[in-house]
Amino acid sequence: MDIINELGKVTTEESAKTVFRKSMDDTQLNRILKITHPDVLKRIANAIVLCNPEYIFVNTGSNEDKAFIRNLALEKKEEAPLAMHGHTIHFDLAQEQGRIVDRTYYIANPEDHISTLANRMDRPTALEQVRSNMVDIMKDKTMIIGFYMRGPVGAPVSNPALEITSSAYVSHSAELLYRNAYAAFNEEVEKLGHFFTNVHSEGLNRPEDLPDARVFMDREFRTTFSWKCTYAGNTLLLKKGNHRFAVDKAVYENNGNELSEHMFITGIQGPGGRTTWFAGAAPSGCGKTTTAMAGNVFIGDDLAQMWIADDGSIRSINPECGIFGIVEDVNLDGDPMLMEVLRKPGHEVIWSNVLIDDQKVPHWVGNNEPHPDKGINFQGEWHKGKTDANGKPVPMSHPNSRCTMASTSLKNYSSEAENPEGALTRVITYSGRDSDTMPPVWVAQTSDAGVVIGACIVSAATATEVGASGVKRAPWANAPFIPGALGDYMDAQFKFFGNPKIKETYKPVMAGLNYFLTDKARGGDSNKLIGEKRDVKVWLSWLERYAYNEIGHLSTPIGNLPRYEDLKILFKEIISKDYSKELYIKQFSLYLDNIIKRIELQQNAYSKEEGIPQKLFDILAEQKQGLAALKEKQGSIVSPDVF
């Protein structure tokens, strides 16, 4: 049972056109009739019948249409203008400052396997929820219909998607973050054989309605529904909702040949001016955008579609062409290119949930700038020293405050981003928020061991998920977006990176990164991080040279580590910084008890999952055995000099 068809009852192309003639003016009717794919037309017509908007706007992606959407966002007060031309502020409800994971569900049939890390709802119950909440939800509202490509037009793993919403803010965000493909939509749907559908309405946008907000994802019919919410992670489901459908497509339809990952894509310049492309996974709030910006050129900061090309290389594209980035701790020292966009005129930026002062200038925690004593933020009027009902200080800006912008605003954005052949990807990295265990960088000795690094990411919970806390496992930094069984997804990872179609010269370096080691965890007495944000450029540069066998390494039971002599040169060459042997020893000593405990955590957790490939357990057992033998000889803390 396809819920949107069940509720809309539009089953033929002709009946869809009848709906359009009844509900659209001549201008919009002419626009929609340029879309000729019957399945696309039926889906749009069913959304119209379900939501019953007062007016319908078909967005062709023209400059005039973009201006209409921006102006509508201001008229509806979903956004407000700021002092800098092209900058606006959007505030979500105070209680909706991140993904509402507790109210997010996969619509499932009884036989469907759903990730143990996700919520499921049976199809008949979901039907009634959509019926009771979405029927007539756009009455007195304008429905905006957008046609997008998640990836460059012409790329073999791009995904066409419909965005149907009553929120001008959501539509405005989509125009910055995705490629409007109105003109190419028919051809791309025909060629690729599928498309995604997203239906959203903010409803009355009242705090009392938020407990009834829901995000539903129907994997079988690749359709998302969301209502009574405004935070982009819950509403612009063209983003993470459709990422889930892309994961499904990779795992269950193109297993071993395609991946859909929660990864940045960035290019590091190596000797001779070459550019080496990296793709890297990190959970939200764990430095992914910072790492993307550390590249000499970049393609994306959040998502990557990957496939094995005919030449035996791994290729990557970014389904997005914009950034929806966390701004907390973004400052001139660590993020100069991003700050140039945020603080200098000439760019379009949607801010969300930051502090706005009386001069209509945005401020946020960690920007290293003078802060005002009062202003308006995500919970209303704010003043220095303000506390909530529990006496807890209210921050100037929310930890999950965001900026939305087109990637073309950034000087280091690469034209390769629009190449349908993708970027030839030589290095894959995995990182989390790990304060006490792993070194800053280490390399897997085989592709299977590289998959295990991704499977074993551990991260502190961040502000991107409402109500989340503590330290948790974050497999591949993609776990919240894996709809099916983790075992199926892991199997697809082993098959992809172990695919014999990958030529030996193109086999990727697979590495772990960790920027979050603390002084306390390495014998000190403070929670201050060891190292600086800019050090990431060195770790990436070391991996770039490793990919071409131009640099040595130390072999250990967890993988290969850098040598001090090489890092000392790179620190000076890349960021003009002296790098002491003392700091090297502190960062790269193996704290064996911590690592062994981490391995046991993963062994225990994965043993409770069904269908996990045996390879994972074999590799973890081999690493644990090697670490135990090392501990017997060298003690529980082992200096890299031992190797």
Backbone torsions as a table, in degrees:
resi	resn	phi	psi	omega
1	MET	NA	116.6	176.3
2	ASP	-86.5	111.5	-170.5
3	ILE	-58.6	-43.9	-176.7
4	ILE	-67.3	-34.7	175.8
5	ASN	-70.5	-39.2	-179.4
6	GLU	-61.6	-38.2	-177.5
7	LEU	-85.3	-32.9	-177.8
8	GLY	-87.7	-30.5	178.1
9	LYS	65.2	16.9	176.9
10	VAL	-91.8	114.7	-171.3
11	THR	-120.4	-7.9	-179.4
12	THR	-130.0	160.0	177.9
13	GLU	-62.4	-40.1	-177.9
14	GLU	-66.8	-39.9	178.5
15	SER	-67.5	-30.3	175.3
16	ALA	-64.5	-44.3	179.6
17	LYS	-65.1	-32.2	175.8
18	THR	-63.3	-42.2	176.4
19	VAL	-60.0	-44.9	-178.8
20	PHE	-61.8	-43.5	-178.3
21	ARG	-63.2	-33.4	-179.3
22	LYS	-76.5	-29.6	-168.0
23	SER	-111.9	-5.6	-175.2
24	MET	-121.6	149.9	170.9
25	ASP	-78.5	174.6	-173.3
26	ASP	-61.5	-38.8	-178.9
27	THR	-62.1	-48.7	-178.0
28	GLN	-70.6	-33.7	177.9
29	LEU	-63.3	-44.0	178.2
30	ASN	-61.3	-36.9	179.1
31	ARG	-66.7	-46.9	-175.1
32	ILE	-68.9	-30.5	-178.2
33	LEU	-76.0	-6.6	171.1
34	LYS	-77.7	-15.1	170.9
35	ILE	-86.2	121.8	-171.2
36	THR	-112.4	-10.9	-177.7
37	HIS	-71.0	120.1	-173.4
38	PRO	-60.2	-36.4	-178.9
39	ASP	-67.7	-35.9	177.5
40	VAL	-65.7	-45.0	-179.1
41	LEU	-61.8	-42.8	-179.1
42	LYS	-64.8	-38.2	-178.2
43	ARG	-66.0	-44.0	179.4
44	ILE	-63.6	-44.7	-179.3
45	ALA	-61.5	-40.0	178.4
46	ASN	-64.3	-37.8	177.1
47	ALA	-64.6	-37.5	178.6
48	ILE	-65.2	-46.4	179.3
49	VAL	-61.7	-42.8	-178.7
50	LEU	-63.1	-49.5	-169.0
51	CYS	-91.8	-22.5	173.8
52	ASN	55.0	59.9	-179.4
53	PRO	-73.0	159.7	175.4
54	GLU	-76.4	-38.1	-178.2
55	TYR	-139.8	150.3	179.8
56	ILE	-123.2	131.5	178.4
57	PHE	-120.1	120.1	177.9
58	VAL	-95.2	114.8	-173.8
59	ASN	-88.0	114.0	179.9
60	THR	-90.8	-5.1	-179.1
61	GLY	85.4	5.2	178.1
62	SER	-71.1	162.0	177.4
63	ASN	-59.1	-36.5	178.8
64	GLU	-65.8	-40.3	179.4
65	ASP	-68.0	-39.7	177.1
66	LYS	-61.5	-41.4	179.1
67	ALA	-64.8	-39.6	177.7
68	PHE	-58.7	-44.7	-178.4
69	ILE	-66.7	-43.6	178.2
70	ARG	-60.7	-44.7	-179.6
71	ASN	-65.9	-36.7	178.2
72	LEU	-64.6	-39.2	178.1
73	ALA	-60.5	-37.4	178.0
74	LEU	-72.8	-43.0	179.4
75	GLU	-60.6	-40.4	-178.9
76	LYS	-79.2	-6.1	-177.1
77	LYS	64.0	23.8	169.5
78	GLU	-73.5	-26.4	175.0
79	GLU	-134.5	159.3	175.4
80	ALA	-134.0	145.4	-178.3
81	PRO	-71.5	148.8	176.0
82	LEU	-111.6	177.4	-174.5
83	ALA	-62.2	-39.8	-178.2
84	MET	-81.7	131.1	-178.2
85	HIS	-58.4	133.1	179.7
86	GLY	88.6	-5.3	178.6
87	HIS	-101.6	136.4	176.5
88	THR	-134.8	162.4	177.3
89	ILE	-118.4	134.9	173.8
90	HIS	-122.0	131.1	175.5
91	PHE	-111.3	125.8	169.7
92	ASP	-82.1	165.9	175.2
93	LEU	-58.3	147.0	-176.8
94	ALA	-56.8	-31.7	-178.1
95	GLN	-89.6	4.0	-178.3
96	GLU	-128.9	72.1	-176.6
97	GLN	-106.6	16.0	179.4
98	GLY	-171.0	-173.8	-180.0
99	ARG	-66.1	131.8	179.8
100	ILE	-87.1	74.0	-173.0
101	VAL	-62.4	-27.9	179.9
102	ASP	-74.1	-15.5	180.0
103	ARG	-118.3	21.7	179.6
104	THR	-111.0	128.5	-172.3
105	TYR	-134.6	149.2	163.4
106	TYR	-93.0	131.7	172.9
107	ILE	-77.6	124.2	-170.5
108	ALA	-134.0	144.2	168.4
109	ASN	-85.3	159.5	-176.3
110	PRO	-54.4	-34.6	-175.6
111	GLU	-84.4	-5.8	-175.3
112	ASP	-74.0	138.0	172.4
113	HIS	-89.5	122.5	179.4
114	ILE	-116.6	141.1	178.4
115	SER	-50.3	137.8	177.9
116	THR	-66.9	-12.8	-179.9
117	LEU	-93.1	9.9	-175.3
118	ALA	-129.3	167.7	175.9
119	ASN	-97.7	147.1	177.8
120	ARG	-125.7	153.4	175.2
121	MET	-140.5	135.2	-178.9
122	ASP	-69.6	154.6	-171.9
123	ARG	-61.3	-45.8	179.8
124	PRO	-61.4	-38.5	178.1
125	THR	-66.8	-41.8	178.6
126	ALA	-62.7	-39.6	177.3
127	LEU	-56.1	-46.6	-178.1
128	GLU	-68.7	-35.1	177.4
129	GLN	-65.1	-44.7	178.9
130	VAL	-64.7	-42.7	-179.7
131	ARG	-60.9	-46.8	-174.0
132	SER	-74.3	-20.6	-176.7
133	ASN	-107.8	-29.5	-172.2
134	MET	-104.8	-16.2	176.7
135	VAL	-62.1	123.8	179.1
136	ASP	65.1	16.7	-175.7
137	ILE	-66.7	-21.7	179.1
138	MET	-100.7	13.2	176.0
139	LYS	-56.8	133.4	-176.6
140	ASP	70.7	11.4	-180.0
141	LYS	-120.6	163.7	173.8
142	THR	-94.5	127.1	173.1
143	MET	-90.6	127.7	176.2
144	ILE	-107.3	127.6	-179.0
145	ILE	-112.1	120.1	-179.7
146	GLY	-120.2	149.4	-177.3
147	PHE	-121.0	114.9	-171.0
148	TYR	-128.1	158.9	168.8
149	MET	-114.4	129.4	173.1
150	ARG	-89.6	80.5	-175.8
151	GLY	127.4	166.4	179.8
152	PRO	-61.6	142.9	173.9
153	VAL	-59.9	130.2	178.9
154	GLY	99.0	-13.8	178.6
155	ALA	-73.8	141.3	-174.7
156	PRO	-68.1	-19.1	-179.3
157	VAL	-115.4	14.5	171.6
158	SER	-71.0	156.3	-178.1
159	ASN	-129.2	120.5	175.1
160	PRO	-69.8	145.8	-177.6
161	ALA	-150.1	140.3	173.4
162	LEU	-94.8	134.9	171.6
163	GLU	-116.8	113.4	-177.8
164	ILE	-120.2	112.4	-172.0
165	THR	-147.8	157.1	171.0
166	SER	-99.1	0.2	-178.6
167	SER	-96.0	115.3	176.2
168	ALA	-66.6	-30.6	176.4
169	TYR	-62.6	-44.0	178.8
170	VAL	-63.5	-43.6	179.8
171	SER	-66.6	-40.8	176.3
172	HIS	-59.4	-44.5	178.4
173	SER	-62.2	-41.5	179.9
174	ALA	-61.4	-36.9	-179.7
175	GLU	-67.1	-28.0	176.6
176	LEU	-83.5	-31.4	-169.9
177	LEU	-97.3	-18.3	-173.9
178	TYR	-133.5	163.6	-179.0
179	ARG	-87.6	113.3	175.8
180	ASN	-68.2	121.0	-172.8
181	ALA	-122.8	34.0	179.8
182	TYR	-51.4	-45.6	-175.6
183	ALA	-69.7	-27.8	-175.4
184	ALA	-105.9	1.9	-169.0
185	PHE	-62.6	-46.1	-179.4
186	ASN	-56.6	-49.1	-176.6
187	GLU	-63.5	-42.7	-177.7
188	GLU	-68.7	-41.4	177.9
189	VAL	-63.2	-41.9	179.5
190	GLU	-62.7	-44.4	-176.5
191	LYS	-70.0	-44.3	-174.6
192	LEU	-86.7	-22.1	173.8
193	GLY	82.2	14.5	179.3
194	HIS	-162.9	167.1	170.4
195	PHE	-157.9	158.7	177.5
196	PHE	-102.6	152.9	178.8
197	THR	-126.3	135.5	179.4
198	ASN	-131.3	124.2	179.9
199	VAL	-122.5	124.2	-177.2
200	HIS	-140.9	145.9	165.7
201	SER	-147.4	137.8	177.4
202	GLU	-76.1	-8.9	-177.4
203	GLY	61.8	-137.6	-179.8
204	LEU	-85.4	-8.9	175.6
205	ASN	55.5	54.5	179.5
206	ARG	-114.2	145.9	179.0
207	PRO	-56.1	-36.2	-177.1
208	GLU	-69.1	-16.3	179.3
209	ASP	-88.5	-15.3	-173.1
210	LEU	-60.6	-35.9	175.3
211	PRO	-59.1	-23.5	179.0
212	ASP	-92.6	-0.3	178.2
213	ALA	-65.3	144.6	178.5
214	ARG	-143.6	152.0	169.8
215	VAL	-125.9	119.2	-179.7
216	PHE	-117.5	139.4	175.8
217	MET	-126.9	119.0	-179.8
218	ASP	-100.7	98.1	-175.6
219	ARG	-64.4	-38.0	-174.6
220	GLU	-63.0	-39.0	-178.1
221	PHE	-110.7	10.9	175.3
222	ARG	46.7	53.0	-178.7
223	THR	-131.0	135.7	173.8
224	THR	-112.1	147.6	173.8
225	PHE	-127.3	133.8	171.0
226	SER	-145.4	147.2	-177.3
227	TRP	-151.8	155.5	175.0
228	LYS	60.2	34.9	177.7
229	CYS	-149.0	158.7	-177.2
230	THR	-131.4	-23.1	-180.0
231	TYR	-55.1	132.7	-170.6
232	ALA	-57.9	-33.0	178.6
233	GLY	-66.3	-17.9	177.8
234	ASN	-103.5	-12.4	-169.6
235	THR	-122.5	-38.4	177.4
236	LEU	-85.7	70.8	-172.3
237	LEU	-76.6	-5.6	162.9
238	LEU	-51.4	-26.0	-176.6
239	LYS	-84.8	-96.3	-172.5
240	LYS	-76.7	-28.3	176.0
241	GLY	-63.1	-47.0	179.9
242	ASN	-74.3	-25.4	172.3
243	HIS	-58.7	-39.3	177.6
244	ARG	-61.8	-42.1	178.2
245	PHE	-65.0	-36.3	178.3
246	ALA	-67.1	-36.6	174.8
247	VAL	-60.9	-46.8	177.9
248	ASP	-56.7	-45.6	-177.8
249	LYS	-61.0	-41.7	-179.9
250	ALA	-66.8	-41.5	-174.4
251	VAL	-76.1	-42.0	-169.6
252	TYR	-105.8	-12.9	-179.3
253	GLU	-117.1	-25.4	-176.7
254	ASN	-136.7	43.7	-173.4
255	ASN	-57.4	127.6	177.4
256	GLY	88.1	-8.5	-178.3
257	ASN	-119.5	-13.0	-173.6
258	GLU	-147.4	145.7	173.6
259	LEU	-135.0	151.3	173.2
260	SER	-125.5	110.9	-166.0
261	GLU	-123.1	155.7	175.5
262	HIS	-88.8	72.7	-169.5
263	MET	-135.7	145.8	166.5
264	PHE	-78.2	164.5	170.3
265	ILE	-132.5	117.6	-176.9
266	THR	-141.5	153.7	-177.4
267	GLY	-111.3	127.4	178.7
268	ILE	-105.8	130.7	179.4
269	GLN	-81.9	131.2	178.5
270	GLY	-113.0	-172.7	179.6
271	PRO	-55.0	143.9	178.7
272	GLY	76.9	8.9	178.4
273	GLY	81.1	7.8	179.6
274	ARG	-69.4	154.6	174.0
275	THR	-115.0	125.9	179.0
276	THR	-111.4	127.2	-175.7
277	TRP	-90.1	133.4	178.4
278	PHE	-113.5	147.1	165.2
279	ALA	-126.0	134.3	-173.7
280	GLY	-142.0	136.4	179.8
281	ALA	-97.3	138.6	171.2
282	ALA	-158.1	138.7	177.1
283	PRO	-60.5	156.7	177.4
284	SER	-55.2	137.3	178.8
285	GLY	83.1	11.5	-176.8
286	CYS	-118.3	27.4	171.9
287	GLY	92.0	14.9	-176.9
288	LYS	-66.1	-45.6	179.2
289	THR	-65.1	-40.3	178.0
290	THR	-59.7	-41.9	180.0
291	THR	-67.1	-41.8	178.1
292	ALA	-58.8	-41.8	-178.3
293	MET	-73.2	-17.0	178.8
294	ALA	-72.5	-15.7	177.5
295	GLY	-69.7	155.4	174.9
296	ASN	-67.5	-34.2	171.0
297	VAL	-139.0	152.4	179.6
298	PHE	-137.5	158.8	177.4
299	ILE	-113.1	-37.0	-178.7
300	GLY	-160.6	160.2	-177.4
301	ASP	-118.6	3.6	-170.9
302	ASP	-141.0	-48.8	-172.4
303	LEU	-128.5	152.0	177.8
304	ALA	-144.8	134.4	168.7
305	GLN	-103.3	130.0	-174.5
306	MET	-127.1	148.2	175.0
307	TRP	-152.9	164.4	177.7
308	ILE	-95.3	116.5	-176.4
309	ALA	-79.6	169.0	-178.0
310	ASP	-63.0	-23.8	-179.8
311	ASP	-84.4	5.2	178.0
312	GLY	84.3	13.3	177.8
313	SER	-105.3	160.6	172.6
314	ILE	-90.1	130.1	-180.0
315	ARG	-116.9	146.8	-178.7
316	SER	-132.5	140.1	170.6
317	ILE	-128.2	156.8	174.9
318	ASN	-97.6	120.1	176.9
319	PRO	-63.7	-16.1	-179.8
320	GLU	-107.2	166.1	173.0
321	CYS	-133.9	27.8	179.3
322	GLY	-151.2	-179.7	-177.0
323	ILE	-127.3	129.6	170.7
324	PHE	-115.6	82.2	-165.6
325	GLY	-108.0	145.7	173.7
326	ILE	-69.1	134.3	-177.7
327	VAL	-101.3	-14.3	179.1
328	GLU	-56.4	131.8	-179.4
329	ASP	69.3	9.2	170.1
330	VAL	-78.4	123.8	-177.4
331	ASN	-151.4	174.1	-174.2
332	LEU	-64.4	-33.8	-178.7
333	ASP	-66.5	-47.1	-173.9
334	GLY	-93.9	-24.5	-172.5
335	ASP	-137.9	61.2	-173.3
336	PRO	-61.6	-38.5	-177.4
337	MET	-69.7	-39.9	177.7
338	LEU	-65.8	-41.3	-179.8
339	MET	-64.6	-30.6	178.1
340	GLU	-63.4	-37.7	177.5
341	VAL	-71.4	-40.1	-174.4
342	LEU	-75.1	-27.1	-173.1
343	ARG	-115.2	-3.1	179.4
344	LYS	-119.0	146.6	-177.2
345	PRO	-69.2	164.1	175.4
346	GLY	109.8	2.5	-177.0
347	HIS	-130.8	155.5	175.7
348	GLU	-98.3	126.4	-178.7
349	VAL	-138.6	130.8	168.3
350	ILE	-101.5	116.7	174.8
351	TRP	-90.5	150.2	172.8
352	SER	-139.4	130.8	168.6
353	ASN	64.9	23.4	170.6
354	VAL	-91.9	177.3	175.5
355	LEU	-87.5	134.9	175.7
356	ILE	-113.6	122.7	-178.2
357	ASP	-84.7	-178.3	-174.6
358	ASP	-73.2	-7.2	173.7
359	GLN	-97.8	8.6	-179.6
360	LYS	62.8	40.5	176.9
361	VAL	-112.6	132.9	-179.6
362	PRO	-78.9	147.0	176.2
363	HIS	-137.7	152.9	-179.4
364	TRP	-152.2	158.9	-179.1
365	VAL	-64.9	131.8	174.4
366	GLY	86.5	11.9	-179.9
367	ASN	-85.0	-2.9	177.8
368	ASN	58.6	35.1	178.3
369	GLU	-123.2	162.7	174.5
370	PRO	-61.0	138.1	-176.6
371	HIS	-109.3	143.6	175.6
372	PRO	-72.9	161.5	178.9
373	ASP	-86.4	-12.3	-179.9
374	LYS	-155.4	167.9	179.2
375	GLY	166.6	-163.9	177.7
376	ILE	-116.7	131.0	175.5
377	ASN	-132.7	-160.9	-171.2
378	PHE	-62.4	-17.9	-179.0
379	GLN	-116.5	14.4	176.8
380	GLY	112.1	-146.1	179.5
381	GLU	-67.8	138.0	-178.5
382	TRP	-131.0	144.6	171.3
383	HIS	-140.6	156.8	-179.7
384	LYS	-56.8	130.2	-179.9
385	GLY	89.6	1.3	-178.8
386	LYS	-64.5	141.6	177.8
387	THR	-125.3	159.5	177.8
388	ASP	-89.1	-172.0	-175.7
389	ALA	-61.5	-23.4	-179.7
390	ASN	-96.3	7.5	179.4
391	GLY	80.9	8.9	-179.2
392	LYS	-86.0	135.5	-179.9
393	PRO	-58.5	135.9	175.0
394	VAL	-89.7	120.4	-177.0
395	PRO	-68.1	157.5	178.4
396	MET	-58.9	-42.9	176.8
397	SER	-133.0	155.7	179.8
398	HIS	-72.9	145.2	179.2
399	PRO	-57.8	-23.0	179.4
400	ASN	-102.7	22.3	174.1
401	SER	-59.1	146.9	-172.6
402	ARG	-132.3	161.8	166.5
403	CYS	-128.1	136.6	178.8
404	THR	-116.1	128.9	-177.5
405	MET	-155.3	159.0	172.5
406	ALA	-74.2	139.8	-179.4
407	SER	-62.6	-26.3	179.8
408	THR	-64.0	-14.6	176.3
409	SER	-68.7	-21.8	-175.4
410	LEU	-92.0	134.2	-174.8
411	LYS	-62.7	-28.7	-175.5
412	ASN	-96.3	14.9	176.4
413	TYR	-72.7	133.2	-173.5
414	SER	-93.9	141.2	174.5
415	SER	-65.6	-17.3	176.5
416	GLU	-62.3	-17.5	-179.7
417	ALA	-60.4	-27.2	-178.9
418	GLU	-99.6	8.0	179.0
419	ASN	-79.4	114.9	-178.2
420	PRO	-66.0	-13.1	177.0
421	GLU	-83.2	-7.8	175.5
422	GLY	78.3	168.5	178.2
423	ALA	-92.2	129.8	178.3
424	LEU	-68.1	115.5	-167.4
425	THR	-104.3	118.4	-174.6
426	ARG	-104.8	-18.8	-176.1
427	VAL	-133.9	134.9	176.4
428	ILE	-119.8	127.2	179.2
429	THR	-121.4	154.4	178.6
430	TYR	-134.0	129.9	179.5
431	SER	-147.7	155.7	177.5
432	GLY	-134.8	-148.9	178.9
433	ARG	-122.9	85.4	-168.9
434	ASP	-115.7	108.9	-172.7
435	SER	-84.9	-18.5	-166.8
436	ASP	-141.2	7.4	-170.6
437	THR	-121.4	-67.8	-169.0
438	MET	-88.8	154.4	177.7
439	PRO	-71.4	174.0	-178.1
440	PRO	-62.5	-33.2	179.5
441	VAL	-153.6	139.4	173.9
442	TRP	-152.5	151.5	-172.9
443	VAL	-117.5	134.0	176.5
444	ALA	-67.8	145.2	-177.7
445	GLN	-87.7	-13.6	175.0
446	THR	-142.6	164.1	178.1
447	SER	-64.9	-35.8	178.1
448	ASP	-63.2	-42.0	177.5
449	ALA	-65.8	-30.3	175.5
450	GLY	-65.6	-41.6	175.9
451	VAL	-59.9	-38.7	-179.7
452	VAL	-66.4	-35.8	174.9
453	ILE	-57.2	-46.7	178.6
454	GLY	-62.4	-38.9	-179.0
455	ALA	-67.3	-22.0	-171.6
456	CYS	-109.0	17.8	174.9
457	ILE	-59.0	133.0	174.5
458	VAL	-123.0	139.2	-176.0
459	SER	-145.1	147.4	167.5
460	ALA	-70.8	143.0	176.3
461	ALA	-61.1	144.5	-180.0
462	THR	-120.5	178.0	-174.2
463	ALA	-75.3	1.3	-177.6
464	THR	-75.9	-15.4	-179.6
465	GLU	-120.8	121.9	-179.3
466	VAL	-63.6	126.4	174.5
467	GLY	85.4	-3.0	-179.5
468	ALA	-81.5	146.9	179.4
469	SER	-154.9	165.1	173.7
470	GLY	80.9	-169.3	179.8
471	VAL	-100.5	138.1	-176.6
472	LYS	-144.9	159.5	172.4
473	ARG	-73.0	143.2	-179.8
474	ALA	-138.6	68.4	-174.9
475	PRO	-52.8	124.2	179.9
476	TRP	55.7	12.6	-173.3
477	ALA	54.8	19.3	-173.5
478	ASN	-121.6	-2.6	-172.1
479	ALA	-54.3	-40.9	179.7
480	PRO	-64.7	-13.0	-173.6
481	PHE	-116.4	14.2	176.4
482	ILE	-97.8	107.3	-175.3
483	PRO	-72.5	-38.0	-174.3
484	GLY	-91.6	-164.7	-178.7
485	ALA	-64.7	139.0	178.4
486	LEU	-59.6	-33.6	179.0
487	GLY	-62.0	-38.9	178.6
488	ASP	-65.6	-43.1	-179.6
489	TYR	-64.3	-43.8	-180.0
490	MET	-63.2	-40.7	177.6
491	ASP	-59.2	-40.8	178.5
492	ALA	-64.4	-35.8	177.8
493	GLN	-64.9	-47.9	178.8
494	PHE	-59.6	-43.0	-177.1
495	LYS	-69.6	-35.9	-179.4
496	PHE	-68.2	-55.5	-174.9
497	PHE	-74.2	-18.3	175.7
498	GLY	-98.6	9.0	-176.3
499	ASN	-64.8	126.4	-179.3
500	PRO	-64.7	-13.2	177.3
501	LYS	-68.7	-20.3	177.7
502	ILE	-74.8	120.3	-179.1
503	LYS	-69.6	150.0	-177.8
504	GLU	-54.1	-41.6	-177.8
505	THR	-68.6	-16.6	-177.8
506	TYR	-108.8	4.0	-179.9
507	LYS	-61.6	128.4	-172.5
508	PRO	-77.9	149.5	166.2
509	VAL	-74.1	130.3	-179.7
510	MET	-118.9	120.7	-167.7
511	ALA	-137.4	156.5	170.6
512	GLY	-100.7	143.8	174.9
513	LEU	-124.9	147.0	176.1
514	ASN	-149.3	110.8	-179.6
515	TYR	-95.4	0.1	-163.6
516	PHE	-112.5	15.7	174.7
517	LEU	-59.6	136.5	-179.9
518	THR	-105.8	157.3	177.4
519	ASP	-59.5	-39.0	-178.1
520	LYS	-62.1	-37.5	-178.2
521	ALA	-73.1	-11.0	-179.5
522	ARG	-121.4	35.7	172.0
523	GLY	95.2	-4.2	179.9
524	GLY	-88.0	-167.8	-177.3
525	ASP	-125.9	12.6	179.8
526	SER	-125.8	161.5	177.0
527	ASN	-90.4	11.2	179.1
528	LYS	-65.4	142.6	179.0
529	LEU	-69.2	145.5	173.4
530	ILE	-83.7	119.6	-178.5
531	GLY	96.6	-178.4	-176.8
532	GLU	-125.2	164.0	179.8
533	LYS	-57.7	-38.7	-175.2
534	ARG	-70.9	-14.0	179.6
535	ASP	-60.7	-22.9	-178.5
536	VAL	-56.2	-32.2	178.8
537	LYS	-60.2	-34.0	-179.9
538	VAL	-73.5	-44.9	179.9
539	TRP	-59.5	-41.5	-179.9
540	LEU	-68.8	-38.4	179.2
541	SER	-66.0	-37.5	176.4
542	TRP	-62.5	-43.2	179.3
543	LEU	-65.3	-36.2	179.2
544	GLU	-59.9	-45.3	-179.6
545	ARG	-72.2	-33.5	176.4
546	TYR	-59.7	-38.5	-177.2
547	ALA	-61.5	-24.6	-179.5
548	TYR	-107.0	15.1	179.6
549	ASN	56.8	36.5	-178.5
550	GLU	-102.6	7.0	-175.1
551	ILE	-148.6	149.5	-177.1
552	GLY	-85.9	-178.2	179.3
553	HIS	-158.8	168.0	173.5
554	LEU	-110.0	129.8	179.8
555	SER	-88.2	128.6	178.7
556	THR	-134.8	169.5	179.2
557	PRO	-62.0	-22.2	-179.9
558	ILE	-95.2	-7.5	-177.3
559	GLY	137.9	-167.8	-175.5
560	ASN	-97.2	134.9	-178.5
561	LEU	-111.3	157.3	176.2
562	PRO	-70.3	156.0	171.4
563	ARG	-90.3	148.5	-178.2
564	TYR	-60.2	-43.6	-175.6
565	GLU	-58.2	-39.0	-179.5
566	ASP	-70.2	-43.3	-179.4
567	LEU	-65.4	-38.5	-179.9
568	LYS	-57.9	-43.1	179.3
569	ILE	-67.4	-44.3	-176.9
570	LEU	-66.9	-39.5	177.9
571	PHE	-58.0	-42.9	-179.3
572	LYS	-69.7	-42.7	-175.2
573	GLU	-72.2	-40.6	-171.6
574	ILE	-88.0	-44.1	-175.8
575	ILE	-127.2	15.4	176.9
576	SER	51.3	49.9	-176.0
577	LYS	-128.6	137.1	173.1
578	ASP	-76.6	135.3	-177.2
579	TYR	-122.6	113.2	-173.1
580	SER	-84.2	153.5	175.9
581	LYS	-63.9	-35.1	179.3
582	GLU	-60.0	-43.9	178.8
583	LEU	-67.1	-39.8	177.5
584	TYR	-58.1	-47.9	-180.0
585	ILE	-60.6	-41.8	-179.5
586	LYS	-63.4	-42.0	-175.4
587	GLN	-78.3	-34.1	-170.6
588	PHE	-110.4	3.9	170.5
589	SER	-66.7	142.5	179.5
590	LEU	-93.4	118.1	175.3
591	TYR	-90.4	91.5	-165.1
592	LEU	-62.7	-39.0	-179.4
593	ASP	-61.3	-41.5	179.0
594	ASN	-64.4	-43.6	-178.0
595	ILE	-67.0	-41.4	178.9
596	ILE	-63.1	-41.6	176.8
597	LYS	-61.9	-39.2	178.7
598	ARG	-62.9	-43.1	178.2
599	ILE	-62.5	-42.5	-179.7
600	GLU	-65.4	-36.7	175.1
601	LEU	-57.1	-46.0	-178.7
602	GLN	-69.6	-41.7	178.4
603	GLN	-59.0	-45.6	-178.5
604	ASN	-66.6	-43.2	-177.8
605	ALA	-65.9	-46.4	-177.2
606	TYR	-72.4	-23.8	178.3
607	SER	-67.5	-18.1	178.9
608	LYS	-88.4	-7.3	179.7
609	GLU	-92.9	147.6	176.2
610	GLU	-86.3	144.2	169.2
611	GLY	74.9	17.1	178.1
612	ILE	-71.8	128.8	179.5
613	PRO	-57.2	138.8	-178.3
614	GLN	-60.8	-26.8	-179.7
615	LYS	-52.5	-40.9	-178.5
616	LEU	-58.6	-49.1	-177.1
617	PHE	-66.6	-36.7	179.7
618	ASP	-64.2	-43.7	-178.2
619	ILE	-68.7	-42.3	178.4
620	LEU	-63.7	-40.5	179.6
621	ALA	-64.6	-40.0	179.0
622	GLU	-64.9	-42.2	178.6
623	GLN	-64.8	-43.3	-179.6
624	LYS	-62.3	-41.6	179.6
625	GLN	-63.5	-42.8	179.0
626	GLY	-64.2	-38.9	179.1
627	LEU	-68.7	-39.0	179.1
628	ALA	-64.0	-41.5	178.7
629	ALA	-65.5	-39.3	178.5
630	LEU	-64.8	-40.9	179.7
631	LYS	-63.2	-38.5	-179.6
632	GLU	-62.7	-34.5	-178.3
633	LYS	-86.1	-38.9	-167.7
634	GLN	-115.3	-9.5	-175.1
635	GLY	94.5	-177.7	-170.3
636	SER	-83.0	-16.5	176.4
637	ILE	-120.8	120.6	-172.6
638	VAL	-118.3	120.1	178.5
639	SER	-70.2	147.4	176.2
640	PRO	-61.3	-21.7	178.9
641	ASP	-61.3	-24.0	179.6
642	VAL	-61.3	-30.2	-174.9
643	PHE	-89.9	NA	NA
